[in-house]
Every structure is written in structure tokens, then in C-alpha cells.
Amino acid sequence: QKEAVGILSIGTFLEYFDFKLYIHLAVIINPLFFPPADPFSMSMLSAFAFCTSFLFRPFGGLLFGWIGDKIGRKNTIFLTTFFMGASCFGMYILPEYSKIGIWASVIMLLLRALQGMSSLGEFVGAELYISESIAKPYVYPAIVIVGIGSMLGGTFAIAISKFLIDTTGNWRNVFLAGSMIAFVGIIFRTKLRESGEFADANQRLGASQSIERKVDKTLVLSYFFMRCLYPISLYLSFAYAPVMLKKHGYNMSEILSQNLIVTLIDFLFALLFVYISYKFNPLKILRVLSSFYIPIILIMIPLVQLYQTPLMIFAFQIFTMCFCPHTLPAEPIIFKYFPLFKRFRVVSITFALGSAFIYAISSFGVEYIVNISNFIGLYVLIIPLCITYLWGLNNFIKEEIKKGDYQSFFKR
């Protein structure tokens, strides 16, 4: 089990390193692969390039969800790693718009779509593998560790991007490194066995008995809403905050440096999560975290409106990344309410639809809302997302109360 957690964490790290390279280099890359346009049109093109990988995630959820439920979690993880490496190499060799015209834009968007589909199958596969292979209470810190792997992947994406740009001045070298790293991840994953619960169910029960169990639509919707709050924090921290920093004269290297500090602080906070997820009930952790986050974020938005200084932007980035409630470390609790032989499809499609929905709104809506009503207009997005998150969380808490598994804050 320790080896599996290590392999999956390393693999998730490598996968998200590749996936987030484009996000942190978008300021440089987008003008090279999209037709010249006025500033507003370019911002819309950039937004579309950012959210393309998320808009296509539902198709990845259908594809890899079916594969995961039919031929296993291990094979799905292997395939997604291969596709991520291939898409990175494609970005490395892709000619620019000045050389092949609109085809450069089309191919770049297709590669981003492939990355989004692959990252979805990878992360969901890793989470399900952990949830189905490790017993309580060790499963909760284990699944947080896999989440830390994806976080560190983004952190190293910033660090390597900054290093290679500062030393070579060539952004393509970053994607070449990303493709090589992905194929190293494939080698690591050849050592994985199939997840325990899935393998045992195939041997002892057979798919036909498990499929008869129906999917609870209310709980699926609850999971959907719980997945929607964190993505907007990620967008505001790493896609919109750099736009504000550029207005203060920050160059690309300085923006990457600040983003790197934010991710390192987020990493330290996640290490604390590993400890408390072992000691305390995961759903109660999320309830406490949301009770802290929601009033503070409602206060910070007008503060950023009044004081758009680099220090205030930095504080906003740290708070939204470190304290925004999501579904970790409660995924093992949430996943058990979905039928085993439909689980990969239910989780991946719901995850994908949540990402596509919120990133589409964030990518196009934030720029529009801020232009009309300044930063305080974000209340239009934040307040409904906070309310629906609490509704979804409370639905899972009610189910745990019914089963008698929500009696105390402490596990033991």
C-alpha cells in the first residue's frame, strides 16, 4: 500500500507538472499561436485557450470512465500518462501561427483538450485506486498525499518554467522536459497492481450484481457542487492575479516567482492536512474549513477592490489557495455512495462537468464582470458557489449520520 501511494503520488506529480506548464506560460504562448487581435479579443482568445482543456473533460470522463470501469483503474492510469506525454511533445514541435496560420491555433487547442482529458482520467483513477485499496483511517492522509503530488507538479512547473526561460529564453524546452518526465511516469506505473476492491469484486461478485444498484442523483449533484468552489479559486489565483500584477509592471519572471511562493505555502498547508485528516473526521474538517473560508473571502473581495496593491494580491492568492474548501480528504467517504462498477464513470463525468462549468464561467465571466463592476462583482460568482458547496457537503453529512458514522469529531 505504501508503494502504491508512492507510485501514484509520483505519477500524479508528473502528470500535473505537464498539465500546468501551459497555464503558467500562457502569457508567452498565446500571442504566438493565435491570430493578432486587439487587447480584449486577445484576452478572450487566451480565456478560451485556458478553459479548452476543461471544456473537453466531460468527453474524457466518458472515455476514461468507461475504460476504468471495464478494464480497471491501473490500465486507465497508464493510458492517461501516455497521452499527457504525447500532447506535451506535440506542443514542443508545433509550428507557430506565423508559419502555418490558423492550423497552429486549432492544433494547440486540440492538444490542450487532450491534456485536460488525460489529467482528469489520471487524477480520478489515482483517487479511486487509493480509496479502494487502503483501509480507514490511513486512506484519508493517503488520498491527501496523492493530492499533494498534483500540487507539487504545478509548483515544479512554475520553477522549471522560470529556470528554463531565464537561462535559455526558449519556452519550448519546458514542454520537451515535460514530455520526457511523463514517459518516466509510465515506467513507474508498470509496477502497480489493480485496486483491491475492484479486483476482488470482479473475482467474487461479478459486475452484474453490483450494476443493479442505482446512482443517487442527489448525491451526484452534491458532489458536482462541492467540486465547483475550488476551481474558481485556482483561476483567480493563477490566471487572473497575474493580469493584475502585470498592471503593476511585473514581468513574466516576477509573476512566476510570486506564483511559486504561493504554491510553496499551499504545499506546507497541505502537509498539515495530511496530519489532521488522520486524526479527525474528514467531513467535519470540511465543515470547519468552509465556516472559516466563506466569511473571510466575502471580506477580502472588497479589500482587493479598494487596495489592488501587489501585497494585497499576494495575500488574496495565498488565502484562496490554502483555505478554499474542496473534496479532500473526504473523497473515500463520498465515493462509497456510488456503485462500484459505475463509480469511475460517475466520479469522472461529475468531476469533468464541474470543471468545465466553472472554468468556462471563470474564464469568460470574470473578465466581463470585473470590467463592468470591478472586483466586487465577483460576489455574483462566489456567493452562489459557497451556498451550493454547503448544500452538497450537508447532504453527505446527513448520509453519514444515518449510518452512524458521524458521531464524533475524532475518528478513534
C-alpha positions as CSV (number, residue, x, y, z in Angstrom):
1,Q,0.0,0.0,0.0
2,K,2.8,2.4,0.8
3,E,4.5,1.6,-2.6
4,A,1.1,2.2,-4.4
5,V,0.7,5.6,-2.6
6,G,4.3,6.5,-3.6
7,I,3.9,5.4,-7.2
8,L,0.6,7.2,-7.6
9,S,1.9,10.4,-5.9
10,I,4.9,10.5,-8.2
11,G,2.8,9.8,-11.2
12,T,0.3,12.5,-10.3
13,F,3.1,14.9,-9.7
14,L,4.5,14.2,-13.2
15,E,1.1,14.4,-14.9
16,Y,0.1,17.7,-13.3
17,F,3.6,19.1,-14.0
18,D,2.9,18.7,-17.7
19,F,-0.7,19.8,-17.4
20,K,0.1,23.1,-15.7
21,L,3.0,24.1,-17.8
22,Y,0.7,25.8,-20.3
23,I,-1.3,27.6,-17.6
24,H,1.9,29.3,-16.3
25,L,3.3,30.0,-19.7
26,A,0.1,31.2,-21.4
27,V,1.1,34.9,-21.3
28,I,4.1,34.0,-23.6
29,I,2.5,31.2,-25.7
30,N,-0.9,32.6,-26.6
31,P,0.3,35.5,-28.8
32,L,2.5,33.0,-30.8
33,F,-0.3,30.6,-31.7
34,F,-3.4,32.8,-32.1
35,P,-4.1,35.5,-34.7
36,P,-3.2,39.1,-33.8
37,A,-6.1,41.0,-32.2
38,D,-7.0,43.9,-30.1
39,P,-6.4,43.5,-26.3
40,F,-10.0,42.5,-25.4
41,S,-10.2,39.9,-28.3
42,M,-6.8,38.6,-27.2
43,S,-8.0,38.2,-23.6
44,M,-11.0,36.3,-24.9
45,L,-8.7,34.0,-27.0
46,S,-6.5,33.5,-24.0
47,A,-9.5,32.6,-21.9
48,F,-10.7,30.1,-24.5
49,A,-7.2,28.5,-24.6
50,F,-7.2,28.3,-20.8
51,C,-10.6,26.6,-20.5
52,T,-10.4,24.4,-23.6
53,S,-8.7,21.6,-21.6
54,F,-11.6,21.8,-19.0
55,L,-14.4,22.1,-21.6
56,F,-13.3,18.8,-23.2
57,R,-13.0,17.0,-19.8
58,P,-16.6,15.6,-20.0
59,F,-15.6,13.6,-23.1
60,G,-12.5,12.4,-21.2
61,G,-14.9,11.4,-18.3
62,L,-17.0,9.3,-20.7
63,L,-14.0,7.7,-22.3
64,F,-11.7,7.0,-19.4
65,G,-14.7,6.4,-17.1
66,W,-15.8,3.6,-19.3
67,I,-12.2,2.2,-19.6
68,G,-11.8,2.5,-15.8
69,D,-15.0,0.6,-15.0
70,K,-14.4,-2.1,-17.7
71,I,-10.7,-2.9,-17.7
72,G,-9.6,-1.4,-14.4
73,R,-8.1,1.6,-12.6
74,K,-4.4,0.6,-13.3
75,N,-4.8,0.5,-17.2
76,T,-6.6,3.8,-17.2
77,I,-3.8,5.5,-15.2
78,F,-1.3,4.1,-17.6
79,L,-3.1,5.4,-20.7
80,T,-3.6,8.9,-19.4
81,T,0.1,9.3,-18.6
82,F,0.9,8.3,-22.2
83,F,-1.5,10.8,-23.7
84,M,-0.2,13.6,-21.5
85,G,3.4,13.0,-22.6
86,A,2.4,12.8,-26.2
87,S,0.5,16.1,-26.0
88,C,3.5,17.9,-24.4
89,F,5.7,16.6,-27.1
90,G,3.2,17.9,-29.7
91,M,3.4,21.4,-28.1
92,Y,7.2,21.2,-28.3
93,I,7.3,20.6,-32.1
94,L,4.2,22.6,-33.1
95,P,5.0,25.5,-35.6
96,E,3.7,29.0,-34.7
97,Y,0.8,30.9,-36.2
98,S,3.2,33.0,-38.3
99,K,4.3,29.8,-40.1
100,I,1.1,27.7,-40.6
101,G,-1.6,30.1,-39.8
102,I,-4.9,29.1,-38.2
103,W,-3.8,25.5,-38.0
104,A,-1.4,26.4,-35.2
105,S,-4.4,27.6,-33.2
106,V,-6.5,24.6,-34.0
107,I,-3.8,22.0,-33.1
108,M,-2.8,23.9,-30.0
109,L,-6.4,23.8,-28.8
110,L,-6.7,20.1,-29.6
111,L,-3.5,19.4,-27.6
112,R,-4.9,21.3,-24.7
113,A,-8.1,19.3,-24.9
114,L,-6.1,16.1,-24.9
115,Q,-4.2,17.3,-21.8
116,G,-7.4,18.1,-20.0
117,M,-8.9,14.7,-20.7
118,S,-5.8,12.9,-19.6
119,S,-5.3,14.9,-16.4
120,L,-8.9,14.0,-15.5
121,G,-8.6,10.3,-16.0
122,E,-5.2,10.3,-14.2
123,F,-6.4,12.1,-11.1
124,V,-9.7,10.3,-10.7
125,G,-8.0,7.0,-11.4
126,A,-5.4,7.7,-8.7
127,E,-8.1,8.8,-6.1
128,L,-10.3,5.7,-6.8
129,Y,-7.3,3.4,-6.6
130,I,-6.3,4.8,-3.2
131,S,-10.0,4.8,-1.9
132,E,-10.5,1.2,-2.9
133,S,-7.1,-0.2,-1.7
134,I,-6.4,1.3,1.7
135,A,-8.4,0.9,4.9
136,K,-9.6,3.7,7.3
137,P,-8.1,5.9,8.8
138,Y,-5.0,5.6,6.6
139,V,-6.9,6.1,3.4
140,Y,-7.6,9.8,4.3
141,P,-4.0,11.0,4.6
142,A,-3.0,8.8,1.7
143,I,-5.5,10.5,-0.6
144,V,-4.3,13.9,0.6
145,I,-0.7,12.8,-0.3
146,V,-1.8,12.0,-3.9
147,G,-3.4,15.4,-4.0
148,I,-0.1,16.9,-2.8
149,G,1.5,15.1,-5.7
150,S,-0.6,17.1,-8.2
151,M,0.1,20.3,-6.2
152,L,3.8,19.8,-6.3
153,G,3.6,19.1,-10.0
154,G,2.2,22.6,-10.5
155,T,4.9,24.0,-8.2
156,F,7.7,22.4,-10.2
157,A,6.0,23.5,-13.4
158,I,6.5,27.1,-12.3
159,A,10.0,26.5,-11.1
160,I,11.2,24.7,-14.2
161,S,9.4,27.2,-16.5
162,K,11.2,30.1,-14.7
163,F,14.6,28.4,-14.7
164,L,14.5,27.4,-18.4
165,I,13.1,30.8,-19.6
166,D,15.7,32.7,-17.5
167,T,18.6,30.5,-18.7
168,T,17.7,29.6,-22.3
169,G,14.9,32.0,-23.2
170,N,13.1,29.2,-25.0
171,W,9.7,28.2,-23.7
172,R,9.7,25.1,-26.0
173,N,12.4,23.4,-23.8
174,V,9.9,23.4,-21.0
175,F,7.5,21.2,-22.9
176,L,10.3,18.9,-24.1
177,A,11.2,18.4,-20.4
178,G,7.5,17.8,-19.7
179,S,7.2,15.0,-22.3
180,M,10.3,13.3,-21.1
181,I,9.0,13.4,-17.5
182,A,5.7,11.9,-18.5
183,F,7.3,8.9,-20.1
184,V,9.3,8.4,-16.9
185,G,6.0,8.2,-15.1
186,I,4.8,5.4,-17.4
187,I,7.8,3.3,-16.3
188,F,6.9,3.9,-12.6
189,R,3.3,2.8,-13.2
190,T,4.1,-0.6,-14.6
191,K,4.7,-1.7,-11.0
192,L,1.1,-1.0,-10.0
193,R,-1.4,-3.8,-9.3
194,E,-5.2,-3.4,-9.8
195,S,-7.0,-1.7,-6.9
196,G,-8.1,-4.2,-4.2
197,E,-11.8,-3.6,-4.1
198,F,-12.2,-3.6,-7.9
199,A,-10.2,-6.7,-8.3
200,D,-12.0,-8.6,-5.5
201,A,-15.4,-7.5,-6.8
202,N,-14.6,-8.8,-10.3
203,Q,-13.5,-12.2,-8.8
204,R,-16.1,-12.8,-6.2
205,L,-19.3,-10.9,-7.2
206,G,-19.2,-10.2,-10.9
207,A,-20.3,-6.9,-12.4
208,S,-23.9,-7.9,-12.9
209,Q,-24.7,-7.9,-9.2
210,S,-23.2,-4.5,-8.5
211,I,-24.7,-2.8,-11.5
212,E,-28.2,-3.3,-10.2
213,R,-27.5,-0.6,-7.5
214,K,-28.9,2.7,-8.7
215,V,-26.9,6.0,-8.7
216,D,-28.3,8.5,-6.1
217,K,-28.8,11.7,-8.3
218,T,-29.0,14.0,-5.3
219,L,-25.5,12.8,-4.1
220,V,-24.1,13.1,-7.6
221,L,-25.4,16.7,-7.7
222,S,-23.9,17.3,-4.3
223,Y,-20.5,16.1,-5.4
224,F,-20.8,18.3,-8.5
225,F,-21.3,21.4,-6.4
226,M,-18.6,20.5,-4.0
227,R,-16.2,20.3,-7.0
228,C,-17.1,23.8,-8.2
229,L,-15.8,26.1,-5.5
230,Y,-12.1,25.2,-5.7
231,P,-11.6,25.8,-9.4
232,I,-12.6,29.4,-9.3
233,S,-10.0,30.0,-6.5
234,L,-7.4,28.3,-8.8
235,Y,-8.4,30.5,-11.7
236,L,-8.4,33.8,-9.6
237,S,-5.0,32.9,-8.1
238,F,-3.1,31.8,-11.1
239,A,-4.9,33.1,-14.2
240,Y,-6.4,36.4,-13.1
241,A,-4.0,37.6,-10.4
242,P,-1.1,37.7,-12.9
243,V,-3.2,40.1,-15.0
244,M,-3.4,42.4,-12.1
245,L,0.3,42.0,-11.3
246,K,1.1,43.0,-14.9
247,K,-0.7,46.3,-14.4
248,H,1.8,46.9,-11.6
249,G,4.7,46.4,-14.0
250,Y,5.6,42.8,-13.1
251,N,7.3,40.8,-15.9
252,M,6.9,37.1,-16.5
253,S,9.8,36.0,-14.3
254,E,8.5,38.1,-11.4
255,I,4.9,36.7,-11.8
256,L,6.3,33.2,-11.8
257,S,8.3,33.9,-8.7
258,Q,5.2,35.1,-6.8
259,N,3.2,32.1,-8.0
260,L,5.9,29.8,-6.9
261,I,5.9,31.3,-3.4
262,V,2.1,30.9,-3.2
263,T,2.3,27.2,-4.2
264,L,5.0,26.5,-1.7
265,I,2.9,28.0,1.1
266,D,-0.1,26.0,-0.2
267,F,2.1,22.9,0.0
268,L,3.0,23.5,3.6
269,F,-0.7,23.9,4.4
270,A,-1.4,20.6,2.6
271,L,1.1,18.8,4.8
272,L,-0.9,19.9,7.8
273,F,-4.0,18.4,6.1
274,V,-2.2,15.0,5.9
275,Y,-1.9,15.1,9.7
276,I,-5.4,16.3,10.6
277,S,-7.1,14.0,8.1
278,Y,-5.7,11.1,10.0
279,K,-6.9,12.4,13.4
280,F,-10.3,14.0,12.6
281,N,-13.5,13.2,10.6
282,P,-12.9,14.4,7.0
283,L,-16.4,15.8,6.6
284,K,-16.1,17.8,9.8
285,I,-12.8,19.1,8.6
286,L,-14.5,20.4,5.5
287,R,-17.4,21.9,7.6
288,V,-14.9,23.8,9.8
289,L,-12.9,24.9,6.8
290,S,-15.9,26.2,4.9
291,S,-17.2,28.1,8.0
292,F,-13.8,29.9,8.1
293,Y,-13.4,30.5,4.4
294,I,-16.8,31.8,3.4
295,P,-16.9,34.9,5.7
296,I,-13.3,35.8,5.1
297,I,-13.5,35.6,1.3
298,L,-16.5,37.9,1.4
299,I,-14.5,40.4,3.3
300,M,-11.3,40.1,1.1
301,I,-13.1,40.8,-2.2
302,P,-13.9,44.4,-1.3
303,L,-10.5,44.8,0.3
304,V,-8.9,43.8,-3.1
305,Q,-11.3,46.3,-4.7
306,L,-10.0,49.1,-2.5
307,Y,-6.3,48.2,-2.3
308,Q,-5.1,46.4,-5.5
309,T,-1.5,46.5,-4.4
310,P,0.9,43.6,-5.1
311,L,0.9,42.8,-1.4
312,M,-2.9,42.6,-1.2
313,I,-3.0,40.5,-4.4
314,F,-0.4,38.2,-2.8
315,A,-2.5,37.8,0.3
316,F,-5.6,37.1,-1.8
317,Q,-3.7,34.3,-3.7
318,I,-2.5,32.7,-0.5
319,F,-5.9,32.7,1.2
320,T,-7.8,31.4,-1.8
321,M,-5.4,28.6,-2.4
322,C,-4.8,27.5,1.2
323,F,-8.2,27.8,2.7
324,C,-10.7,27.2,-0.1
325,P,-12.7,24.0,0.8
326,H,-12.9,21.2,-1.8
327,T,-13.5,17.5,-1.5
328,L,-10.2,16.4,0.0
329,P,-9.8,14.5,2.3
330,A,-13.4,13.2,2.2
331,E,-13.3,11.5,-1.2
332,P,-13.2,8.0,0.2
333,I,-16.4,8.7,2.1
334,I,-18.0,10.4,-1.0
335,F,-17.0,7.6,-3.4
336,K,-18.5,4.8,-1.4
337,Y,-22.0,6.2,-2.1
338,F,-21.6,5.5,-5.9
339,P,-21.9,1.9,-7.2
340,L,-18.5,0.2,-7.7
341,F,-18.9,-0.7,-11.3
342,K,-20.3,2.7,-12.2
343,R,-18.0,4.6,-9.9
344,F,-15.3,5.6,-12.3
345,R,-17.9,7.0,-14.8
346,V,-19.9,8.8,-12.2
347,V,-16.9,10.4,-10.5
348,S,-15.0,11.3,-13.6
349,I,-18.0,12.7,-15.5
350,T,-19.2,14.7,-12.5
351,F,-15.7,16.0,-11.9
352,A,-15.4,16.9,-15.5
353,L,-18.7,18.7,-15.8
354,G,-17.9,20.7,-12.6
355,S,-14.5,21.7,-14.0
356,A,-15.9,22.6,-17.4
357,F,-18.8,24.6,-16.0
358,I,-16.8,26.6,-13.5
359,Y,-13.8,27.2,-15.7
360,A,-15.9,28.4,-18.6
361,I,-17.7,30.8,-16.3
362,S,-14.4,31.9,-14.7
363,S,-12.5,32.3,-18.0
364,F,-15.1,34.4,-19.7
365,G,-17.2,35.7,-16.8
366,V,-14.5,37.1,-14.5
367,E,-13.0,39.4,-17.1
368,Y,-16.5,40.6,-18.1
369,I,-17.8,41.1,-14.5
370,V,-14.6,42.9,-13.4
371,N,-14.8,45.3,-16.4
372,I,-18.4,46.2,-15.6
373,S,-18.5,46.3,-11.8
374,N,-14.8,46.0,-10.7
375,F,-13.5,43.3,-8.4
376,I,-16.5,43.4,-6.1
377,G,-18.6,42.0,-8.9
378,L,-17.1,38.6,-8.1
379,Y,-19.8,38.3,-5.4
380,V,-22.1,37.2,-8.3
381,L,-20.0,34.1,-8.6
382,I,-18.6,33.5,-5.1
383,I,-21.9,33.6,-3.1
384,P,-23.9,31.0,-5.2
385,L,-20.8,28.7,-5.2
386,C,-20.4,28.9,-1.4
387,I,-24.1,28.2,-0.8
388,T,-24.2,25.2,-3.2
389,Y,-21.0,23.9,-1.7
390,L,-22.5,23.9,1.8
391,W,-25.7,22.2,0.4
392,G,-23.7,19.4,-1.1
393,L,-21.5,18.9,2.0
394,N,-24.5,18.8,4.3
395,N,-26.1,16.1,2.1
396,F,-23.1,13.7,2.6
397,I,-23.1,14.6,6.3
398,K,-26.8,13.5,6.6
399,E,-26.0,10.2,4.9
400,E,-23.1,9.6,7.4
401,I,-25.4,10.5,10.3
402,K,-27.9,7.9,9.1
403,K,-25.2,5.2,9.1
404,G,-24.0,6.3,12.5
405,D,-20.5,7.3,11.2
406,Y,-20.7,10.9,12.1
407,Q,-20.9,10.8,15.9
408,S,-17.7,12.5,17.0
409,F,-15.1,14.8,15.5
410,F,-12.4,12.4,16.3
411,K,-12.0,9.1,14.4
412,R,-10.9,6.9,17.2
